Amino acid sequence: MLILSTANVFAQQNFGKIKGKITTSDGELAVGVNIILKNSKYGTVSNENGAFEFNRIKPNIYVLQVSLTGYETLEKEVIVTENKTTNLNLQLNVSNKELQEVVVSGKKSILSKKTDYVARMPISNLENPQVYSVIHKELLLEQVAVNVETAIRNSAGAVPVSYPSGGLGITFRGFVIGINARNGMETVTGRSSIDLSNVERIEVLKGPSGTLFGTSVSSFGGVVNLVTKKPFEKAATEISYTGGSFNLNRLTADINAPLNKEKTVLFRLNLAYNNEKSFLDYGFNKTVTIAPSLTYKASDKLTFNFDAELHNVNNTRRAFNATYAAGMTSIKDAKLDYRKTLFHDDLDAKTAALKVFAQAEYEIAENWKSTTIFSYVDENVERSYQTNIKWTSPTQAETRVSLYGPIFNAYTNIQQNINGQFATGSIKHKFLAGANYRLFKSNFTYGTTPFFAPIDVTTNFAPIRKKAVDAVVPQLIWPVADQETFSIYACDVINFTDRLSAMLSLRFDNFERAKIGATEGFHQTAFAPKLGLVYQIVKDQVSVFGNYMNGFQNNQPITQPSSGALLVLDPTYAVQYEGGIKAEAFNKKINATASYYNITIDNATRIINGGDTAQDAKQVSKGVDFELIANPFAGLNIIAGYAYNDNRIVRTTDITTNVNGNKAAGAPENVFNFWTSYTLQNKLKGLGAGFGVNHVDKNFVSTDNIIYIPTYTIYNATVFYDQSNWRVGVKLNNLTNKKYWDFYANSQAPTNFAVNLTFKF
């Protein structure tokens, strides 16, 4: 039930006006709630203050509607009078926590950037001096996204990279980072993939973020954080099936239920089964995900949250096109058929990942909260056949295969945070203090074959098979040192006025790598500051900001592809300066960010020809980020992003080739993304269509800037019909059948389709 009161207040010339505020049952501001006037073009979303507004409304009698899935829909008659404003006060019968899980009018607002993870404290986007994007699950449903690669392209400047090891990386601001954060804590994706079935939203933080997230989670480009689905107070079930090209069959289930009458124990279970073939002549991907979560409200002050995720994968890895013959400048020069591979799909991989998360939140006092978190993540690789191609001419290739596994990587984190708000005179503070202990353990088995006989790719060749590999591949155990890291950090957001604020943050890390074999142990202490300044030019609408951010990495040893030798790397540091503007204007119908950044790194690592790594460079990455998210009127959504990046090697000690001034590897200069959709609001309500574009400039494979991955632009479209209890959507990907390749020079899917059918109970 919704409680509503109205009053006419003041005049506005010629037209009427509707203003209001929405709160939740526990008195919190209701943010991101969709409100529409039925049988009109008017629609809006409540802002960070729970407020909404309809301007320049023609005098008439309207029906105002607020509907929450699983709850009673409010339809209230509202009379709009010329030169009058109607004020509304609404109170929902759901708590603020529950509201975060409720789909409003079929969708949450894609404009919302509300998050407690980015700053580890509740500050708004306009108060935050850091740039970040938020990709909501509702957008992914609209796009019929079945993998993270598709999802991540909605963030300005982000380009997915599929590792030959089976994991996923994201390139932005000239650097690659794995999806290394889950609910703000360390996770891992180096050798195991991710399923979207348990993802509520994806948060992409831009710039070095070592101060709050640490070296193991962040890169110099930023952090990618997955926020998982949480239990809520209403019983609800959602079953979804997606089928499509290349024998795609995907089934998911999302089951939520309170476990007691008082609704103090809440349970949610997400399940996913995915089975598909490759568009290539060989290849497949089979995954199973089981993700339970539980919330226990022990008292008014104490809440426990628990979730786990088990992800099993049996699939084939794509090849690493490592070296090229003289005269070749791109994979396009190779004469291999676009849909062919040199390897049979009995060269597969079998992996499993377990993720466990436990949290206790306790209200110490008014405006003060303690959060204790335990996180455990492991990757088990039973076997992983990974393939390597050496092009000796455009028509001839030599191949070899590496067998990884058994491999076991385990990451344990214990974290304690204290959040609070206080004042010193007229100056207000939002304060965070935290500590984190991290333990990493691993065992690693690996072997690689010699190069097999050359293959003429223009002939009807036989693919390399498992039997031939197993006969010659050695299996060597590579010892891996244990790692321990203890960190403490603090952050103070100081509001000098209601428009001017500063962020002061500092992290201290103590890193220990144990001695292993003849390799001595390694000890490092590091300080990582983060400073920011924000001034709201227009209160709650437009702010300008500047930041200084520090990042650092305790680099893991790297196996060199050319020789199999292990390279031990020193820690690397990066410093970013950034300035820009943020806007949440026109009653929160537009959310825009524009910024310029400069990131400088000493002793940077770089990829040299053949795929080997060298650590001898000074590197500068600078560029511009722009993001626009808009909902101009009810039913129309627009997402657009543009990123320009100039990432160059400024100085090296290389004496064989001069790469000074060259582009860094894997850093495309221009990246553009666009998505728009419109959903009918009256007749045939719920029927809609969407269209999108993704453009990525060419990028170099190594710092010698000879071999490059070609530029590509792909177009996608969708048609859907969304009702309260069911939904159907059809997606067409790569409409122009564009031939394009990823960073490791693997061909990507041609034109394909996916059909999704979802039932909600």
N, C-alpha and C positions, 0 to 999 in steps of 0.2 A: 504494500500500500504506500502511496505517496501523499504527503500532506502539503497543501498548497494554499497560499494566501495571496491576494492581489490588492493593489491600490493604485489609483491614478495620481500622478505627481506633477510633472511639469511639461511645458509645451515644446514642440518642435515644429517648425513651419511646414505647412502643406501635408506632411506625412505624419503617420504615427510611429511609435517606437515601443519595443518590448525589451525590458532589462530584467535580469534576475540573478539569483545565486542558488547553487545546489550544494547541499551538505549530505553527508552519510549519516547512518543511524547513530554512529558514535561521535558525531559532531565535527568530523573532519571535512575539509573541503573536497568536493567530488570533482576530480580533474578528468578531462577527456571524455565526458559524457556527451553523446550525440543528441541534439534536440531538433525536431523538425516541425514546421507548420504544414499539416497535411493539405493536399490539393493545392500546393503552391511551390514555388522554386526555392523557398527559404529554408535554410538549414544551417546549423552552427554547432560548435563544440565548446563545452565549458573550459575555461582557461585555468592557469595555475592557481588562481584565487577562487575557483569554483564558479566564476561569473560567466554569464553569456549575454548576448545582446543581438537584437534584430533592429537594423536601422532602415529608415526610409520605406516603411511598410505602408502600402495603400490601405486606407480605411476600409475595414470589412470585419466579418466574423470568421475567425480561424479556429482550427482544432490543433492545439499544441500537443505533441506526442513525445513521450520518453518511454522507451521500451527496453527492458533488460531480459535477455534470454533466461527462461526459467522462473521469471517473476511476472507479477501482474503488470500489464501495460497501462500507463496513465494516458488518457485522452481528455484534455481539459479545454472547454470552449473559452476562447479569449477574444474580447472585443477590442479592436484597434480603432481609435477615434482620431480624427484629424487634429493635429497640434497637441496631442497628449502622449504621455509615456505611461505604459502599464508596467508596474514592478511586480515581480514574482519571486517568492521564496519557496524553494522546494527542498524537501528532505526525503532521501531514499530510505528504504527499509533494509538496506544492506550496509555492512561495515566497510570501512575504507579498504581493509585487506581483501575482503571478498570482492569488492568492486574491481580490483586489479585483474581478477580472473573472469569477469563477466563480459561477454561480447555484447556491446551496446548497439541496438538496432541492426544486428547482424554483423557489425564491425566495430572494432576499436578505432579510434582516430589514428591515422598513420602519421599525424603531425606531432604526437606526443613524444617528448624526450625526457619524460620523468624517469629517473633512475637513482638508486642509492649506491650503485656499484662504481660509477665513473669516478666520483670523488670520495667514495666510502662514507659519505654523509649526505643528508637530504638538502642539497642546494639545487636551484633551478638552472636550466640551460643558460638563461641570461646572466646569472650570477657566476657562472663557471668560466674561467679564463682559458679552458681547454676546448678544442674542437672535437666533436664526436657525432656519429650517426647512430640511429636506432632503426633496425629493420624488424617490423612486427610480423607475427605469424599470420595475421589477416592478409597482409600483402602477399605472403608466400602462397597462401591458399588461392588468392585471386590469380596468381601467376602459374598455378599448378606446378610449383617448384617441388621436385622430389630429391634434390641434392643441394648441398651447401654451395657448390660452385655457382649454381644459378642464383641462389639467395644473395650471395655476397656482392654480386654485381650491382645491387641497388645502393651501395655506398659509394660516394664520390671518390673516384680514383682507385678503387679496389679492383684488383685483377686476380682471379684464382690461379693457383699453380698446383698441379697434381704431381706429387713427388713419385719418382720411380720406386720408392720404398713402400708406396701405398697410402701415405698420408697426404694431407692437404696444407698448402701454404697460401698466404694472401700477400700480394705485392701492393704497397702504397707508400707514397713519399719516397720512392726509390729503394725500398728495402722489403725483404720477405720475412713474414712471421707466420708461425703456425697458429691454429686456433688453440691458444695455450691457457685460456681462462674459462672457468665454468662456475657461474654464480660468484665471480670475483676471486675464486681460488684456482690454484694451479691445476691444469689438466694436460693431456698430451694427445697429439694427433700425428706424430711422426711416422708411425707404422700401422695405424688403424684409422679407418674412416669415421665419419660422423653421420648419424641419422637425424633428420629433422623432426621426427615424430614427437620428441620430448622437448622441443625448443619453443619457448614462449616468445623470445625476441633475441636478436643478435645486436650487440653493441660494439661499434668500431671506434676506438679512441685513437686520435691522430697525434703523432709526435712521441718522443722518448718518454716512457711512463714508469721508469724504474723507481721513482720516489715512493709511490703507493703500491706498486705491483711487484717490484723486484726483478732481478735479472732473468729468472727462469720463465717468467710469464710474458715480459715485454720485449719488443725489439726497438730499434731506432725509428722505425716507421710508426709504431704504436702498439696497441693491444686489441685483440679480438676476444670478446667475452660472450659466451653463451649463457643465457638465462633460461633455466628449465621451468617447466610447468609445475605449479604448486596446487595443492588441494584447496577447495573452497567449500562453502557451507550447503550448497544445494546438490541433490543427486542429479547427475547428468551423464549421458553416454553419447559418444560420437563414433560411428563406424565409417570408414572411408576405403574405397577401392580406386586404384589408378591403373589403367592399362594403356599400352601404346606401342610405338615403334620398337623394333628389335626385341620383341617378346617381353616387353615390360609388364610385370604383374606385381602390384604392390598393394598390400592390405595393412591398414592401421586401425587401432582401437584406442579410444581415450575414455576411461571409465572413472567417474568421480562419485564419491559417496561419503556422507558423514557416518561414523560408526557407532554413535550413541545419540540419545534423544537430546542431550544438552548441546550437541554439536561442538564438543570440545576435543573430539578425536576425529580427524578428517583424513580420508585416504584417497589416493588417486593412482591409477595404473595406466601407463601408456605402453602399447605393444606395436611392433612393426615387423612385417616380413616383406622382403624385397628380392625379386628374382628377375634378371634380365640378361639378354645376350648383348654382345658388342655389335656395332655396325661393321666392324672388321670381319674378315673371314674366320678369325679365331678370337675368343675372349668371352668372359662372362662375369657376373657379379651377383652373389647371393649373400644376403645379410639378414640377421635376426636381432631385434632389439627388445629388451624387457626393462622397463623403467618404473618401479614403484616409488611412491613418495607418501610421507605421513606427517601430519601436523598434530601436536598435542598441546592444548592450552591448559597447562597445569594450574594456572591461577590468572588473576587479572594482570599480574606483573611478569609472569614467567611463561614462555612459549618455547617448545622444542620443535625443530624441523629436521626431518630425515629424508634423504632420497638416495637411490642407488640406480645404477645403469649397467646392464650387461649387454655388450655388443659383440656378436660373433660374425666373422666375415670369411667367406671362401670366394676368392676371385682371382683374376689375372692382373698383373701389373703392366703398365705401359713401359716402353723401352726408353733408355737414355741414349739419344743420338749424340755421342760424345765428341767425335772428331770428324773433320771433313778434309777431302783432298784439296790440294792447291788448285785455285781457280773457282772452287765452289764458294758461294757467299750466302746461301740459304738452303733450307731443306727443300725448297721448290725446285732446286737444281737436280735433286735426286729423282731417278726415273721409277721409283717404287710406286705402284698403283695406290691411289689414295685410300682404298678400302682393304689393303693387304697388310699383313704383318709377317715378319720373318720367323715367328715363333708359334709353336702349337700351344693350345690352351691346357695341355697337361702340365705345362710349366706354371703352376698356380701358386697361390698363397693361402695359408689358413692362419687366421689371427683371432684373438679375443681381447677385449678391453673391459675392465671392471672399474667403475667409478662409484665411490661411496662418500656421502656428504652428510655431516651431522652438525646441527647448530642449536645453541641455547641463547635466547634473548631474554634479558632481565632488565626491568625498569628499576634502576637504582633509586631515582627520585624524579620529580617532575623535571622534564627536559634533559635527563641523563639516562643513558642506556648502556648496558654491558652486552657484548656479543662474543660468544666463545664458539669457535668453529674447528671441526676436525674434518680433514679431507684425505682420502686415500685413492690413488689412481694407479692402475698397472696395465701394462701391455704385454701379452703373451704371444710370441710368434712361434708357432709350431714349425712352419716352413714358409719361406718367401723366395721364390725364384725371381730374380731381377735381371733384366736383359740389357745389353750394351751393344751399340752399333758403331762401327768405325767405317766411314765412307772413304774407300780408296779411290773411287771415281764416281761419277754420277750414276753409273750402272752397276758398280760392284761394291759389296759391303762385306766386311768381316764382322763376325759376331762372337760374343762370349757371354756366359751366364754366370751370375753369382748366386750362391745358395746361402741365405741368411736363416739362422735358426738351428736349434732352439735359442730364442732370445727372451729375456725377461727384464723389464724395466719397471721399477716401483717407486712412486713418489708419495711421501707422507708429509702432510703439513698440519701444524697446530697453530691457530691464530687467536689472539685476544685483542678486541677493540673496545675502546671506551669513547662514546659520543656524548657531547653535551652542548648546551647553550648557556651563556652567561653574559653579563654586561659589566663594563668598567666605565661608570658614569654614563654618558650618552652613547658610548661606543658599544656595539653588540658583537659577540663572538659566537661562531660555530666551531667547535673544537673536536679534534680526533687525536687519540693516542693509541698506538697499537704495537704489538710484537708478534713475530712469526718465527717458528722453527720448522726447518725443512730437512728431510732426509731422503737421499736418493741412493738406491741399490740396483745393481744390474749384473746380469751375466750375458755373454755375447759369443755366439758361434757363427763363423763366417768362412766361406771359401769361394774361390772363383776359378773358372776354367781357363785354359789357354784359348787363344782365338781359334775358332773353327775355320774350315776351308772357306775361301771367298765364295759368295753367292752372286750370281748374275741376276739382278732383280727384274730383268726384262724377260727372263725365261720362266717356264712352268716349274719353279723350284720347289723342293720339299722343305717344309719348315723344320727348324730345330726342335727336337723332342726331348722329353724328360729322360728317356733311357740313355740317350747319347750324353746328356749332361751328367747324370749320376755316375757314369762309367769313368769320368775324368775329373770331377770336381773334388778338391780336398775339403776337409772340414777341420777348421782350426779354431781353438778356443782362445778368444782375445780377452785377457783380464781387464776389468773395468773397476776403477777406484770408487769407493764409497764417497759420497759428498754430504757435508752438513753445512747448513747456513742458518745463522741466527740473526734476526733483523729487528730493529726497533724504528718506529717512525712517528711523526707528529705533524699535524696540519691545523692551522688556525685561519679561518675565514673571518676577516675583520670588516665589519660594516661601519665605516666612519659616519656615513649618512645613509638614507634609504636608497641612494643612487650610487655612492662610491664605496667600493670594497676592495680589499687586498687579500690574496691567498699566500701564506707563508708555510712552506712544507720542507721537511728534511728527513732523510732516511739514512740509517747506519747499518751496514751489512758486514758480518764477519763470516767469511767463506773458508771452509776447510776441505781439501781433497786429500784423501789418505794416500800413503805410499803404496805403490803396487809394483812388484817385481823390482826392476832396476830403476824405475821412474820414481824420483823423490816426490814426497807430498807437496802440496801447494797451499799456502795460506795468504789470504788477502782481506784487508779491511777497506771499505769504500764508503764515501759519503755522497749522497745524491740529493741535491736541493731542487725545489720547484717553487717558483715565485710567479705570481700573477696579479694583474691589476684590471679592474672592471669599472667602467663608468656608464650608467644608464642615461643616454642622451634624452630618451623619452621613457619615462617611468613604466616599467613592465612591458615595454614594447621594443625598444632599440638600445643596444649597448655596444660600446667599443671596448676592446680588451687587448692586453698584451701579456705574453708569458715568457719565462725563462725556464726550460725544462732540461733535466739531465737524465741520461740513460747509460747503463753499463752492462756488459755481458761477460760472465765467466765462461769462456768458450770451451766446448767439449773437444777432445781430440777428434781429428777427421781422418778417415781412411782415404788416401789418394787413389783415384781411379787408375792412373797410369801405372803405378807400381805396387799398389796394395799396402804401401807404407803408412804408418800412423804418424800424423802431424799433430804435435802438442801446441796449442795456441795460447797466447797471453790474453788477459782480459782486455776488452775494448771499451772505450768511453765515447759518448756523443753528447753534444750540447746543442739545444735548439733555442732560437729566438723567433718569436712569432707575434704578429699583430693583426687585428681584423675587426669585423663588425658582425653582430648577430641581431636578427630582427624576428619578433613574433608579433605581427601586426594584423590590422583589420580584424579585430576580435579573434585572434589566434587562427585566422584562416590561411595565413602565410607564415612559414618558418624558413628563414634563410640565414646562411652563414657564408662569409667570404673572408679569406685570410691569406697573408703572405708569411712564409716561414724560411728559415735558414738553419740547416743542421750540419755541424762540423764534427768530423771524426778523425782522431789520430790513430795510428797503427790499425787501420781498417783491414779487413780481409777482402780478398778479391778472387774471382774465378779466372784462371788462366786457361789457355787452349788445352784441350784434353780433359777438362773438367777438374783439374787439380786446384787446390786452394793455396794462396799465398797471403801472408800477413806483413805487408810492407808499405802500406799506403796511407796518405792523408786524403780524406774524401770529403767533399762538400755537396750536400743535396739541398737545393732551394727550389721554391715553386709557389704556386697559387692553388688554393682549394676553394671551390664554390659549390654550395648545395642549396637547392630550393625544394621545399615540400609545400604543396598548396592544396587547399580545399575551397576554391572560390565560392562555390555554392553546393547545396546538397546533391550528392551523387557523383560529382566530378573530383577526381584525385589526380594530382600531378607530382611526379618526382623527377628531378633533374639534377645532374651533377657534372662538374667539369674539374679536371685536375691537370695542371701543367707542372712538370717536374724536370729539373735539370740536375742530374746526379753525376758528378764527374770525379775522376781520380786526379787530384791536384799534384800529388808528389808520390813517387815510388823509388825503391832502390834497385829496380829492374835494370840490369846492364845488358840484357840481350835484345830487348825491344823497348822502344820509347812509347809508353802508354800515358805519359803525363798529359792531362787535358782531355783524355778520352772519356767516353761515357762508361758508367758502371754497368755491369751485367744485370740483365733482368729489370731494367728501369725504363719503361716506355715514357716518352715525353708528354704525349697528350692522351688522356683517357676521358671518355664522355659516356654518360648513361642517361637514359630518359625512359620514363614510363608514365602513361596516362590511361585512365579508365573512367568510364561513365556508367552509372547504374540508374535506370529509370526509377522515379520516385512515386509515380501515381499509377497510371495505366501500365499493366504488365510490370508492376513494381518488383524489383529484384533482377530484372533482365539487364545485362550489361555487356560491355566489350572493353578490351584493353589493347594497347599497342606499345611496343618498346623498341629501343635502339641501344646497342652497345658498341662503342668504338674504342679500339686500342691501337696505338701507334706501334711501329716496329720497335723491337728492343734487341740489344746485342746479347749473344750467348757468353761472351767473355770480354775482358777489358782491352783486348787488341782491336776490338771493333771491326772485325772482318766478317764473321758469321752472324747473321741476324735472323730473328723471327719476323715474318712479314706483318705489315699492318692489316687489320681486318675490321669490318663493320658487319654486325649481324642484326637482323630484324626479327621480332617475335610478335605474336598476336594471340588474343584469347577471347572467347565468348563464354558467358556464364549465365546461369539462372539461379538466384539465391533466394530461398524461402526459409521460413522459420524452422522447419523440421527437416528440410533436405536441400541439397545443392548439387548442381551438375555444372562442370566446366570443361571446355575443350581448349587446348593450348597447341599452337603451331610454333615450333622453334626453327630458327635459321630459314626464314621464308625464302630467301634468294638462293639457297643451296650453296652458300659461300664455303670455299675451301680455306680453312685456316688451321693454325697449329698453336700448341701451347709452348711454354718456355723450353721444354725438353724436346721440342720438334716432333711432337706426336699429333697426327691429324685428328680433328675434332668432328663431332657428329654432323652429317649433312641434314637436310630438311627432315624433320620428324614431328610426331604428334603425341599428345598424351590426353586421355579422357579421365576425368575424376568424377566419382559419384559419392556423395557424403550424406549420411542419415544422422539426425540428431534426435535424441529421446529425452 
